[in-house]
């Protein structure tokens, strides 16, 4: 039986298990066991347990739970509130400024957490009620948070990029640097779309932009972010932002700078070779505890327990996916699936960009059903040899792949950020959230096209600083 046919059977087994609702980690493990039963010999069962252990016996993997711990500490503090307020003071005067501020706050919070759901939840709990109170349509308010939260898997420190680096043996430092400029680019593109969307809506509906003082005295909206779409008798005006002095802006900025400085120091320690990613993550997690304790004085024993439980649950889930994905990848390698697929693709007389497009289509479809962590660990053992064979830069490809998986966090049926936002604004219909979020899929697709046309946006910084 050919390697490609075996690979198709193994993929079908995995999809059936996922469709039955088996958790991703266990679906991967069961698929690996069934593959051993069907295509290998019973004597090879012995390697299963050993390889599960070996796949986790890596010092580099310590960076994942430690960065998650650092993010959990910030998520339990009022850092998200300060980030949103600081961003609003600087960007609030622009049309759609509060929604843009939420996106910028998501970008900054992503640099503190590296987690998409945590970013959406932390910023959304504060920003959505405020946007609804000021008259923003529910789809605009929730869409900005759903999209802004996706930045958590791109802007360093990104757990997704860490796993891509480990699974493909690429420099995590280079991947982090490669994500910086695209992260800024996508943040700007999201803000541009907000401006365009509100401008088009204003032209279509004639909704004015009125001063905040007038808006504060008007009715509509209870300020909790749970106002269902379509309940207003007439389109509500979007409030203009308050005016802030330069002193107010600088004072608020000074309050969040220590947190952003921590991220800069953690990343600089990795880039300059002072510390490994795991060592930098450990110092960052400890420093996060100290900063939150000093600035917010809110770290009681209960908070520490909750932070520990949250980090343990998330970290364990990711590491179980890592372990069983590694086993499945090893089984596929034994069966010759990656080698046969790479040989077939190398023999195709087609442009490499056609193959690149096909791979992105695979990532997009997988993103409808499974999380980015699993996509990376399932596909890279099979597809990465093809990536290198075709001459694509591995760092560039990792960043583009991450952008593609950002779409999966937005698109149903398993768009994680959609359900995170619905959880924090339960009375806003999912249809409204989806309506506001789907245009950002087009924005992300545009960003991928830009990075294909100008790959230096990804590779310039890593090559400049680390000599890629």
C-alpha positions in Angstrom: 0.0 0.0 0.0 1.4 3.4 -1.0 2.3 6.0 1.6 -0.2 8.5 0.2 -3.1 6.0 0.5 -2.0 5.2 4.1 -1.9 8.9 4.8 -5.4 9.4 3.5 -6.7 6.6 5.7 -5.0 8.0 8.8 -6.4 11.4 8.0 -9.9 10.0 7.6 -9.6 8.2 11.0 -8.6 11.5 12.6 -11.4 13.5 11.0 -14.0 10.9 12.1 -12.7 11.0 15.7 -12.8 14.8 15.7 -16.3 14.8 14.2 -17.4 12.5 17.0 -16.4 15.1 19.6 -13.3 13.4 20.9 -10.9 16.0 22.4 -8.1 16.9 20.0 -5.3 15.4 22.1 -7.0 12.1 22.6 -8.1 12.0 18.9 -4.5 12.3 17.9 -3.4 9.6 20.3 -6.1 7.1 19.2 -5.3 7.8 15.6 -1.6 7.0 16.3 -2.6 3.7 18.1 -5.0 2.6 15.3 -2.3 3.4 12.7 0.1 1.1 14.6 -2.5 -1.6 14.7 -3.4 -1.3 11.0 -0.1 -0.7 9.4 2.7 -1.6 11.7 3.5 -4.7 13.9 2.5 -5.3 17.5 6.2 -5.2 18.5 6.2 -1.5 17.7 3.6 -0.7 20.4 6.5 -0.4 22.8 7.8 2.7 21.2 4.5 4.5 21.8 5.0 5.2 25.5 8.6 6.0 25.1 8.0 8.5 22.4 5.3 10.2 24.3 7.8 10.8 27.1 10.6 11.7 24.7 8.4 14.3 22.9 7.9 16.1 26.1 11.4 15.7 27.5 12.5 19.0 26.0 13.8 22.0 27.8 12.4 24.2 25.0 8.9 23.2 25.8 9.1 24.8 29.2 8.6 28.1 27.5 5.0 27.2 26.7 3.6 26.8 30.3 5.7 29.7 31.5 4.5 32.1 28.9 1.0 30.9 29.6 1.6 31.6 33.3 2.8 35.1 32.5 -0.3 35.7 30.4 -2.6 34.4 33.2 -1.1 36.8 35.7 -1.8 39.8 33.4 -5.2 38.4 32.6 -6.2 38.4 36.3 -5.0 42.0 36.8 -6.4 45.4 35.6 -3.7 45.7 33.0 -6.2 45.2 30.2 -8.3 48.1 31.5 -5.3 50.4 31.6 -4.2 49.3 28.1 -7.6 50.1 26.7 -7.8 53.4 28.4 -4.3 54.4 27.3 -5.0 53.5 23.7 -8.3 55.4 23.8 -6.6 58.5 25.1 -4.3 58.5 22.0 -6.7 57.2 19.3 -10.1 58.2 20.5 -10.5 61.3 18.4 -10.5 59.3 15.1 -13.8 58.1 13.7 -14.2 54.6 15.2 -11.4 55.6 17.7 -12.8 53.5 20.6 -13.0 50.3 18.4 -9.5 51.1 17.1 -8.3 51.6 20.6 -9.7 48.1 21.5 -7.7 46.6 18.6 -4.5 48.4 19.7 -5.1 47.3 23.3 -5.5 43.7 22.0 -2.2 44.0 20.2 -0.5 45.2 23.3 -2.2 42.6 25.5 -1.2 39.9 23.0 2.4 40.9 23.7 1.8 40.3 27.4 -0.1 36.9 27.0 0.6 35.2 23.7 -3.0 33.8 23.9 -5.8 34.7 21.6 -8.8 33.7 23.9 -7.2 35.5 26.8 -6.7 38.6 24.8 -10.3 38.6 23.5 -11.8 38.0 27.0 -9.6 40.5 28.8 -10.1 43.4 26.4 -13.6 42.5 25.4 -15.0 42.5 28.9 -14.1 46.2 29.2 -14.3 47.4 25.6 -17.6 45.9 24.4 -19.8 47.5 27.1 -18.1 50.9 26.6 -18.6 50.7 22.8 -22.2 49.7 23.1 -22.8 52.6 25.6 -21.3 55.0 23.1 -23.6 53.9 20.3 -21.4 51.5 18.4 -23.4 48.9 16.5 -23.1 45.5 18.1 -21.5 43.9 15.1 -18.7 46.6 15.0 -18.1 46.4 18.7 -17.8 42.6 18.9 -16.1 42.2 15.5 -13.2 44.4 16.6 -12.6 42.2 19.7 -13.0 38.9 17.8 -10.4 40.1 15.2 -8.1 41.9 17.7 -7.9 38.8 19.8 -6.4 36.8 16.9 -3.2 38.9 17.3 -2.5 36.8 20.3 -1.1 33.9 18.2 1.1 36.2 16.0 2.6 38.9 18.1 5.4 37.5 20.2 5.6 35.8 22.6 3.4 33.5 20.6 2.8 29.9 21.7 1.9 29.1 18.1 5.2 30.3 16.8 7.0 28.5 19.6 5.4 25.2 18.6 6.1 25.8 14.9 9.8 26.5 15.8 10.1 23.3 17.8 8.3 21.1 15.3 10.3 22.4 12.3 13.6 23.0 14.2 13.6 26.7 13.4 14.9 29.5 15.7 12.1 30.7 18.0 13.9 34.1 18.3 13.8 34.5 14.5 10.1 33.5 14.4 9.3 36.0 17.1 11.1 38.8 15.2 9.4 37.7 12.0 6.0 38.3 13.6 6.7 41.8 14.8 6.2 43.8 11.5 3.3 41.7 10.3 1.7 42.1 13.7 1.9 45.9 13.4 0.7 45.7 9.8 -2.4 43.7 10.7 -3.2 46.0 13.6 -3.1 48.9 11.2 -5.2 47.1 8.6 -7.8 46.2 11.2 -8.0 49.9 12.3 -8.4 51.0 8.6 -11.2 48.5 8.1 -13.0 49.9 11.2 -12.7 53.4 9.8 -14.0 52.3 6.4 -16.8 50.2 7.9 -18.1 53.1 10.0 -17.7 55.6 7.1 -19.8 53.4 4.8 -22.4 52.8 7.6 -22.6 56.5 8.2 -23.1 57.2 4.5 -25.8 54.5 4.3 -27.7 55.3 7.5 -26.9 59.0 8.1 -25.9 58.2 11.7 -24.1 61.3 13.1 -21.1 61.5 15.3 -22.0 63.6 18.3 -20.0 64.9 21.3 -19.7 62.5 24.3 -21.5 65.0 26.6 -24.6 64.9 24.3 -24.4 61.1 24.0 -24.2 60.6 27.8 -27.6 62.1 28.2 -29.3 60.0 25.5 -31.1 56.8 26.0 -30.4 53.4 24.6 -28.1 50.8 26.0 -27.6 49.8 29.5 -23.9 49.9 29.4 -23.3 46.2 30.0 -22.6 45.3 26.4 -25.5 42.9 26.2 -27.9 45.0 24.1 -29.3 42.7 21.4 -29.0 43.9 17.9 -32.0 45.3 16.3 -33.7 46.5 19.5 -33.1 50.2 18.8 -36.0 52.2 17.3 -33.6 54.3 15.2 -29.9 54.2 14.5 -28.0 55.5 17.5 -25.3 58.2 17.2 -21.8 57.1 17.9 -20.3 59.3 20.6 -17.2 61.2 19.9 -14.3 60.8 22.3 -13.5 63.0 25.3 -10.7 65.4 24.9 -7.6 64.6 26.9 -4.6 66.8 27.7 -1.1 65.7 26.8 -0.4 65.4 30.5 -3.3 62.9 30.9 -2.1 60.9 28.0 1.5 60.7 29.2 0.4 59.8 32.8 -1.7 56.9 31.5 1.0 55.8 29.2 3.5 55.8 32.0 1.2 53.4 33.9 1.4 50.7 31.2 5.0 51.2 30.1 6.4 48.9 32.8 4.4 46.0 31.5 5.4 46.7 27.9 9.0 47.2 29.0 8.9 43.7 30.6 7.9 42.2 27.2 10.7 44.1 25.5 13.2 42.9 28.1 12.1 39.3 27.8 12.3 39.3 24.0 15.6 41.1 24.0 17.1 38.5 26.3 16.3 35.9 23.8 17.3 37.9 20.7 20.7 38.9 22.2 21.5 35.3 23.3 21.4 36.2 27.1 18.7 33.6 27.8 16.9 30.7 26.1 13.2 31.1 25.5 12.4 28.9 28.5 14.7 30.9 30.8 13.3 34.2 29.5 9.8 33.0 30.0 10.6 31.9 33.6 12.0 35.4 34.5 9.1 37.0 32.7 6.5 35.0 34.7 8.2 36.0 38.0 8.5 39.6 37.0 4.8 39.6 36.0 3.8 38.5 39.5 6.0 41.3 41.0 4.6 44.0 38.6 1.0 43.1 39.2 1.6 42.9 43.0 3.3 46.3 43.0 0.9 48.2 40.7 -2.4 46.6 41.5 -1.9 45.0 44.9 -4.4 42.4 44.0 -2.5 39.1 44.2 -4.1 37.4 47.2 -3.8 33.7 47.8 -7.1 33.1 45.9 -5.8 35.0 42.9 -2.6 33.1 42.9 -4.5 29.8 43.1 -6.8 30.8 40.2 -3.8 31.9 38.1 -2.1 28.6 38.8 -5.1 26.5 37.9 -5.8 28.5 34.7 -2.1 28.1 33.6 -2.1 24.4 34.5 -5.2 23.6 32.5 -4.2 25.5 29.4 -0.6 24.3 29.5 -1.6 20.7 30.1 -4.0 20.8 27.2 -1.3 22.2 24.8 1.4 19.8 26.0 -0.9 16.8 25.6 -1.6 17.8 22.0 2.2 18.2 21.5 2.9 14.7 22.8 0.3 12.8 20.8 0.9 14.9 17.7 4.6 14.0 17.9 3.7 10.3 18.1 1.3 10.5 15.2 4.0 12.4 13.2 6.5 9.6 14.0 4.1 6.9 12.9 3.5 8.7 9.6 7.2 9.0 9.1 7.7 5.2 9.7 5.0 4.6 7.1 6.7 6.9 4.6 3.8 9.3 4.2 5.8 12.6 4.3 8.5 11.2 2.0 6.1 10.0 -0.6 4.1 13.2 -0.5 7.2 15.3 -0.9 8.3 13.2 -3.8 5.0 13.5 -5.6 4.8 17.3 -5.1 8.4 17.7 -6.2 7.6 15.9 -9.4 4.6 18.0 -10.2 5.1 20.4 -13.2 3.3 23.3 -11.5 4.3 26.7 -10.2 5.3 26.5 -6.5 2.7 29.2 -5.7 -0.1 26.9 -6.8 1.2 24.4 -4.2 1.5 27.2 -1.6 -2.1 28.1 -2.3 -3.2 24.5 -1.9 -1.4 24.2 1.4 -3.1 27.4 2.6 -6.5 26.0 1.6 -5.7 22.9 3.7 -4.8 25.1 6.7 -8.0 27.2 6.2 -10.3 24.1 6.1 -8.6 22.6 9.1 -9.0 25.9 11.0 -12.7 25.5 10.7 -12.6 22.5 13.0 -9.4 22.3 15.1 -7.2 24.8 17.0 -3.9 26.3 15.6 -1.7 24.3 17.9 -3.1 21.0 16.6 -2.9 22.2 12.9 0.8 22.9 13.3 1.7 19.7 14.9 -0.4 17.6 12.6 0.6 19.1 9.3 4.3 20.1 9.7 5.8 16.6 9.8 4.1 16.1 6.4 4.2 19.5 4.7 7.4 21.1 6.0 9.7 18.9 3.7 7.6 20.2 0.8 8.0 23.8 2.0 11.8 23.5 2.1 11.9 21.6 -1.2 10.0 24.4 -2.9 12.5 27.0 -1.6 10.1 29.0 0.7 11.8 30.7 3.7 10.8 28.7 6.8 10.4 31.8 9.0 8.3 33.6 6.4 6.2 30.5 5.9 5.6 30.1 9.6 4.3 33.7 9.9 2.1 33.4 6.8 0.7 30.1 8.2 -0.1 31.8 11.5 -2.0 34.5 9.7 -4.0 31.8 8.0 -4.8 30.2 11.3 -6.0 33.6 12.6 -8.8 33.2 10.1 -9.7 29.9 11.8 -10.2 31.7 15.1 -12.9 33.8 13.4 -14.6 31.3 11.1 -17.4 28.9 12.2 -18.2 26.3 13.2 -15.3 26.2 15.7 -14.2 29.8 15.6 -12.9 30.0 19.2 -12.9 33.8 19.5 -16.5 34.0 18.4 -17.6 31.9 21.4 -15.2 33.7 23.8 -16.9 37.0 22.8 -20.4 35.6 23.0 -19.5 34.3 26.5 -18.6 37.8 27.7 -21.6 39.4 25.9 -24.2 36.6 26.0 -27.2 38.7 24.9 -25.7 39.8 21.7 -26.7 37.2 19.0 -24.0 35.0 17.6 -25.2 36.1 14.1 -24.3 39.7 14.9 -20.9 38.7 16.2 -20.2 36.7 13.1 -21.4 39.5 10.8 -19.0 41.9 12.4 -16.1 39.4 12.5 -16.2 37.9 9.0 -14.9 41.0 7.1 -11.7 40.6 9.0 -11.1 37.3 7.3 -10.8 39.3 4.1 -8.4 41.7 5.9 -6.2 38.8 6.9 -6.3 37.4 3.4 -5.1 40.8 2.1 -2.3 40.7 4.7 -1.2 37.3 3.4 -1.1 38.7 -0.2 1.0 41.6 1.0 3.4 39.3 2.7 3.7 37.2 -0.4 4.4 40.2 -2.5 6.8 41.7 0.1 8.4 38.8 2.0 11.0 41.2 3.4 8.3 42.5 5.8 8.8 39.2 7.6 12.5 38.4 7.0 14.1 41.8 7.2 14.1 42.1 11.0 15.3 38.5 11.8 18.0 38.8 9.2 19.0 42.3 10.5 19.2 41.4 14.1 20.1 37.7 14.1 21.6 37.2 10.7 19.1 34.6 9.4 
